[in-house]
Amino acid sequence: MRLTKETVIQTAADIADKDGLGGVSLRAVAEKLAIRTPSLYNHIDNLDGLLREMAHRGMREMNARMLQAAVGRSGDAAIKAVSVAYLEYMIAHPGVYETIQWALWHGSAETAEIFEQYKSLLVKLILSCRLKNPDTGEILPLLTGFLHGYCTMQLGKAIKNPEGAVRGLEMALDTVLLGIHGTYGQG
């Protein structure tokens, strides 16, 4: 098997999803690939660079899943579908999700650009709700904070009972959306 940068990133992601972000080290990746640690430097600069690459790949994949979930939907239905896709990605890739959160604090311009794509999708969905006064500067942080906080707090239960976690998210989101519609009015 020829070692590639993508193989190194995928191996690190697999380790993160199994053992959490704390389980990812260059040594652990090298051992999993049955190579010596210095061989990794042919494909990556250092551990932080590897984590950023892993996070960027995960962010792009999560964004793609969320965008796909929004296709053909608008308003509250689109926001719910995208939120479920977010939670399902987190359930499937808890370590990569943890790495994404790390990258938001330790990222690069590329990290910020990918995160902007996520926020841009949510802004479009907020605007599709046909609110009278859609102040996305207020609504966007509310939605992103709710989504991240709720899903993160529910992750352990969600892995054990994904269907229950999705139902719980949808019910909680109904309450948040009711508040948004009440505050900003239906157009």
Secondary structure, DSSP 8 states (H G I E B T S, - for coil): ----HHHHHHHHHHHHHHH-GGG--HHHHHHHHTS-GGGGGGT-S-HHHHHHHHHHHHHHHHHHHHHHHHTT--HHHHHHHHHHHHHHHHHH-HHHHHHHHHHHHH--HHHHHHHHHHHHHHHHHHHTT-BSS--HHHHHHHHHHHHHHHHHHHHHHHHH-HHHHHHHHHHHHHHHHHHHHHHH-B-
